[in-house]
Amino acid sequence: MRSSRPITVTLGNQQRGVDARLESGVYDSASEVLRAALRALDREEEVINQIMRAKIQEALDDPRPGRDADEVFDRIKRIHAERMKAAGREL
């Protein structure tokens, strides 16, 4: 029994990339090109996830005291209001 099913994909300008890879002889079918592309995307997403997990852990491990969210948002609002006023656009 087949574990996948045929799908229709519209690639637009990216079709040229698929065609070039097929013409090069590196890939035998558009399906092979798309499977390789999805494997590359999976690797890229995994790297990004690892980086984000490391950054989150770094923040959790940071010994400095946290900041009160209300104070942070008040400061952001104040800075935004100052920038809007300087640009001649009142809130």
N, C-alpha and C positions, 0 to 999 in steps of 0.2 A: 504494500500500500504506500502511496506517495505521501511524504510528510509535508510537502509544500503544494501550493496551488498557483497556477498561472495568474499573473496580474498584468494590467495595462498601465504603463507609466508614460506621462508626457514630460520630456526632459527640456524642451525649449533649446536654448543655446548650448546646454550641456550635452546635447546629442552629438555635437562635433567631437567632444572629448571621448565619448564612447566609440564613435566611428574611427577616430585616430588610433585608439588602442586596438581595435579590431584589425585595422589595416596594418598595424605594426607586426601583427602576428603573435603578440604576447598573450592575447586572450583569444579564445575560440568562439565566444558568444557574448552577447550583451548581458546575459545573466551572470556570466563569470565576472564581467566588469562591475556590475552592480553589487554582487556578493563581496568582491574585494573592497569596493567603496564602503559598504556597510561594516565590514570588519575594521577598516581604518577608522571609521566614525566611532565604533565601539571602543577602540584603543584610545582615541582622542578623549572621549567622554570619561573613560576610566582614569586617565591622567588628570583631567580637570577635577574629577571627584577626589582623587588622592590629594591634590594640591589644596582643595577646599577643606578636606578633613584635617590636613596638617595645619592650615591657618586657624581653623576653629579650635583645634587642640592647643595651638600656641596661645590663642586668646584665653582659653580656659586655664592654662598653666601660668599665665602672667600674674606675678605676685602683686602688682600694683593694685590699689583699691579701685573698685568699679566707680562709675559715675552715675548719678541719678538721672534717669531718663527725662524727667520733667525739666531739669536744668539744661540738659543737652538740647532738647527741643525748643526751650525758651531762647537759648543762644542762637540756634538756627533761625528761628523766627525773627529775632532782633537783627541779625546780619542780613537776612533777606529784605526786611523792611528798610534798612539803611541803603542797601543796593538799589532797591526800587525808587527810593526818594532821590538818590543821586542820579538815577536815570530819568527823573522827572515823571515817574509813574507812582502816584500814591496808592496805597492799599485801600 
